[in-house]
Amino acid sequence: MEKRIVNPWEWQKERSYSQAVEVKDVQGTLYCSGQAAIDPDGTSSNKDMKSQLEQAIANLEEVITAADYECKGIVRLNIYTTSTEELWPYFPILQEWIGRHQIEQAVTMLEVNGLFETLKVELEATVVK
């Protein structure tokens, strides 16, 4: 796989994303459903934003590795949240995870009126290898 990052500016680096990602010679593409703070038994979390973000990250990572892909291969990450204001103080948790896996991805963050049941944040990814 060949990956080219397109950043005509520098400011997005502080926010841990790229403006565009071009991928060539892909061996496979994994489209992950939105992963949120849902326990293995299917119970939705009613915990705070920080806990839900940490569990959503863990669940996304589990799906990716179960499919025999690597988090480093994430090229697109969509973040859905019921409150950007509530999520923002915990954004460094996501940035640390991105840095640890050397992920270079395009990102869209959307604030939505609601997510399933009691959920506050959901992560949707496209992964290549």
Order of alpha helices (4+ residues) and beta strands (2+ residues): beta-beta-beta-alpha-beta-alpha-alpha-beta-beta
